[in-house]
Amino acid sequence: DLYLGAKIKERRLLLGLTLEDLAKALSLTYQQVQKYEKGTNRVTVSRLHDISLALKTPIGFFLQGLPSNHPLP
């Protein structure tokens, strides 16, 4: 959750978007996006799909660099 959140934030900042910009694109509050980025709340696959569309990047971007021995929940 922390890794995925960091990748979402990385891409958002790369595009020069604010939390509010991304939240509006996803029809969420900025607090919800902030929780995703901090890893406080889990991102579902369907939400990740929406985020990837809003951030104009393939879903695979968010998984790049994830260690192969990363424990799954």
Secondary structure, DSSP 8 states (H G I E B T S, - for coil): -HHHHHHHHHHHHHTT--HHHHHHHHTS-HHHHHHHHHTSS---HHHHHHHHHHTTS-GGGGGTT--TT----
